[in-house]
Amino acid sequence: MLAKKSLSIAFLAGMAVCVTSAADARPDTRAMTCEQTQALIKSHRSVVLTTGPNTYDRYVRKVGNECDSPDAPTAASVPTRDGQCRVYRCQEPTFNRSP
């Protein structure tokens, strides 16, 4: 019985490490400056960033082929340590049609 309990505790501890590691792998824009956020996106071409306690998204360079068709880089903003920061994410473009 003691062996099963020890195994369960070890398993739970291992899961906690895995969850922590996964969260650490996704940079948080709120802890970076706008310049750092934009440089990270530019250097990696695309990156998944945490933008809030329970939110994240994939952000891309303005110019490049990181988006699958019909998506295109579309302006967005994320919170950073020094305010709102303009970045780009893949999104299907919307066109305003005039009658």
N, C-alpha and C positions, 0 to 999 in steps of 0.2 A: 504494500500500500504506500509506503514511504517513497519507493522508487517511482511510482506513478505520480505522486504529488511533486517530487523533484523534477520530473520530466515536464509536467505541466507548467511549473514555474519557469523552467528554462525556455520552454516554447513561448510563453507569454513575454518573457524578457527579450527574446529574439525578435518577436513581432514588433515590439516597441522600438527596437533599434531600426528595423526596416522602415517603419512608418516615419520615424524621425529623419532617416536618411533621404527618403523620397521627398519630404517637405523641404529639406535643405537643398535639394538639387534644383529647385525652382526659385530663382532670385525674386526678391520682393522689391517692387519699384518704390514702395514707400520708404525703404531704407537707403535708396540711392538718389543722387541728384539727377536732374533731367539729362545733363551732359553724359553721365555714366550710363544711364538707361539707353540713350540713343547710341552711344559707342558700343555697348554690348550687343544691341540688335545689329548694328552695322558689321561688327566683327564676326558674328555667327550667322549672318544672313537671315535667320529666323530663330526665334527663341520663345519658349513658353514662360511667361512671367506672372507672378502673383501680384494682384493689384488691390487686394482687400482681404479681410479675414477669411472669406469663403469664395473668393473670385480669382480667376486666372484666365488668360487667353494667350493665343499665339500671335506674336508681332513680327513683322517683316520689314525689310528695307523698302524704301519707296521705289527704287529701281531694281529690277531683277525678275527672275522667274520663279519665285518662291510660292506663288499662288497657282492653284489648279484652275483651268478654264471652267467656267466663265468668270471666276473670281478675279479681282484686281486689288492692288494695294489701295486701301481707303483710309483717309485720315481719321484718327481717333486720339483721345487723350487719356493719360493715366496719371494717377497721383504719385508725385515724387516728394522727396524730402524738401525740395525748394519750390513746390507748387505743382500746378498741372503741366504736363509735358506732352507735346505733340509727337505721336508715333503713327505707325501704319499697321493695319491688320487686313487679312484677306476677307473680302466681302463681295458679293455679287453687286455690280454697279446698278444704280437705279437712274432712270432717265426721266426727266420731266418733259412731257409732251405738251406742246402748246396747241390748242385747237385751231 
